[in-house]
């Protein structure tokens, strides 16, 4: 079981989360990865 302080801290953090914003950020990062992979596959971007 969590200590009271830890539980309160987690509750506060949870209240600050915005699932829609997190989802948008994940989608944006996935799109960047897709674009980087496509560029590398097409040979327009050198290997890292």
C-alpha positions as protocol buffer text, in pm:
chain_id: "A"
residue {
  index: 1
  type: UNK
  ca { x: 0 y: 0 z: 0 }
}
residue {
  index: 2
  type: UNK
  ca { x: 121 y: 351 z: -82 }
}
residue {
  index: 3
  type: UNK
  ca { x: 208 y: 596 z: 187 }
}
residue {
  index: 4
  type: UNK
  ca { x: -39 y: 882 z: 213 }
}
residue {
  index: 5
  type: UNK
  ca { x: 210 y: 1138 z: 80 }
}
residue {
  index: 6
  type: UNK
  ca { x: 291 y: 926 z: -224 }
}
residue {
  index: 7
  type: UNK
  ca { x: -77 y: 867 z: -295 }
}
residue {
  index: 8
  type: UNK
  ca { x: -150 y: 1239 z: -276 }
}
residue {
  index: 9
  type: UNK
  ca { x: 139 y: 1319 z: -507 }
}
residue {
  index: 10
  type: UNK
  ca { x: 17 y: 1065 z: -762 }
}
residue {
  index: 11
  type: UNK
  ca { x: -336 y: 1200 z: -739 }
}
residue {
  index: 12
  type: UNK
  ca { x: -206 y: 1551 z: -808 }
}
residue {
  index: 13
  type: UNK
  ca { x: -2 y: 1432 z: -1106 }
}
residue {
  index: 14
  type: UNK
  ca { x: -297 y: 1238 z: -1245 }
}
residue {
  index: 15
  type: UNK
  ca { x: -519 y: 1546 z: -1224 }
}
residue {
  index: 16
  type: UNK
  ca { x: -271 y: 1740 z: -1440 }
}
residue {
  index: 17
  type: UNK
  ca { x: -269 y: 1487 z: -1722 }
}
residue {
  index: 18
  type: UNK
  ca { x: -449 y: 1565 z: -2046 }
}
residue {
  index: 19
  type: UNK
  ca { x: -511 y: 1239 z: -2237 }
}
residue {
  index: 20
  type: UNK
  ca { x: -607 y: 1420 z: -2559 }
}
residue {
  index: 21
  type: UNK
  ca { x: -284 y: 1623 z: -2559 }
}
residue {
  index: 22
  type: UNK
  ca { x: -79 y: 1312 z: -2485 }
}
residue {
  index: 23
  type: UNK
  ca { x: -247 y: 1130 z: -2774 }
}
residue {
  index: 24
  type: UNK
  ca { x: -181 y: 1422 z: -3012 }
}
residue {
  index: 25
  type: UNK
  ca { x: 184 y: 1427 z: -2911 }
}
residue {
  index: 26
  type: UNK
  ca { x: 221 y: 1052 z: -2963 }
}
residue {
  index: 27
  type: UNK
  ca { x: 61 y: 1078 z: -3308 }
}
residue {
  index: 28
  type: UNK
  ca { x: 289 y: 1371 z: -3402 }
}
residue {
  index: 29
  type: UNK
  ca { x: 600 y: 1176 z: -3294 }
}
residue {
  index: 30
  type: UNK
  ca { x: 483 y: 864 z: -3479 }
}
residue {
  index: 31
  type: UNK
  ca { x: 438 y: 1072 z: -3795 }
}
residue {
  index: 32
  type: UNK
  ca { x: 790 y: 1210 z: -3759 }
}
residue {
  index: 33
  type: UNK
  ca { x: 927 y: 857 z: -3727 }
}
residue {
  index: 34
  type: UNK
  ca { x: 736 y: 746 z: -4036 }
}
residue {
  index: 35
  type: UNK
  ca { x: 871 y: 1043 z: -4232 }
}
residue {
  index: 36
  type: UNK
  ca { x: 1228 y: 976 z: -4117 }
}
residue {
  index: 37
  type: UNK
  ca { x: 1201 y: 609 z: -4209 }
}
residue {
  index: 38
  type: UNK
  ca { x: 1059 y: 695 z: -4552 }
}
residue {
  index: 39
  type: UNK
  ca { x: 1336 y: 946 z: -4617 }
}
residue {
  index: 40
  type: UNK
  ca { x: 1600 y: 695 z: -4521 }
}
residue {
  index: 41
  type: UNK
  ca { x: 1440 y: 424 z: -4733 }
}
residue {
  index: 42
  type: UNK
  ca { x: 1437 y: 660 z: -5033 }
}
residue {
  index: 43
  type: UNK
  ca { x: 1800 y: 743 z: -4971 }
}
residue {
  index: 44
  type: UNK
  ca { x: 1737 y: 1112 z: -4914 }
}
residue {
  index: 45
  type: UNK
  ca { x: 1871 y: 1107 z: -4561 }
}
residue {
  index: 46
  type: UNK
  ca { x: 2209 y: 962 z: -4460 }
}
residue {
  index: 47
  type: UNK
  ca { x: 2225 y: 690 z: -4198 }
}
residue {
  index: 48
  type: UNK
  ca { x: 2269 y: 815 z: -3844 }
}
